[in-house]
Amino acid sequence: MTRREIVLRNKLLKGMHLSYNRLIEEKQKENGALFFSEEGKIVKVKARNLKKTESKIPSVK
């Protein structure tokens, strides 16, 4: 991967983490649920049972 591709990849990953954490936070306020696919089956998960993810994306110098 080129340096440019790595920088773009890291920005995309950071944005995905931010978006996911905001979604969880909003659903927790609403006492809502999220739906995931697990082994081909749809699974309902209460948002209060989920934790925010921590972004561990290395910086490029």
N, C-alpha and C positions, 0 to 999 in steps of 0.2 A: 504494500500500500504506500502511496505517496504521502508526503506530509499533509498536503491539501485534503486528501481523502480521509486521513486520520482526524484532522480538525473537524471536518464536516460530520464524520461518524460520531465524534464526541459531542458535538452540538445536538445532533439528533437524539442521542441517548439521554442527554441532560434534559431535553425537552420532553421526552417520553416519561422520565422519572417525575418531572414537575407536574405533568398532566395527570399521571396516575395518582400522585399524592393529593392533588386538588380534587380529583374525583372521589377518592376515599373520604376526604375531609367533608365534602358536600353531602355525600350519602350518609355519613355518620350524623351530621346535623339533622337530616331528615329522618333518621332512624330507618334508612332504606336498606336495600339489598343489592348485591351485584351477582351476575350470572357468569359462570365460567364453564368451559368444556374440560371434562376430566375423563380420559380414556373413552372418548366418543360419546359421553353422556353429559347432559346439561346439569350443572350443580348450582344451587342457590346458596349464597353465603351472605349472612348479615354483615353489614359494613362495620358494625362495632366490634366484630371478631377479627377484623383485618388491621394490620399495622402499616404505617407508612414505610416506604423503602428509603434506604439511605443511598445516595448517589456515590459510587466509588469509581468515578471516571478519572483516569489519570490525565494530568495536564500535559500538553505538548509544548516543548520549549524550542 
